[in-house]
Amino acid sequence: MNTQFKKGVLEMLVLLEIEHGDKYGYELVNNVGAVVDVNEGTIYPILRRLNVDFYVETYLQESKEGPPRKYYHITLKGEKYLKELSDDWKEFSESVNRFIKKVRKEK
């Protein structure tokens, strides 16, 4: 997948995943990575930025498999931001799809 396409949608995918339930970083890497090819070096900076901007908050929870895990929880501000991103994505993708159909029809 085109890297520029990925950059534009990753933040939304991360927030969508957290909206469905609090997640820890590695879990997010795996879940988002199942849709878009990403690695930890891509997801963790997004999580830091979302935290700094108060779209998510974090807390530690004990783990049976090792040290405590940092979980991410979407905030009310994050929910509003996710709605904006989702609305923008829908409008953008519909416009691009209409354009592609139009151009291909003209051939």
ABEGO torsion letter per residue (X at the ends): XBAAAAAAAAAAAAAAAAAAEBBBAAAAAAAAAAABBBBAAAAAAAAAAAAAAGABBBBBBBBAAEBBBBBBBBBAAAAAAAAAAAAAAAAAAAAAAAAAAAAAAAX
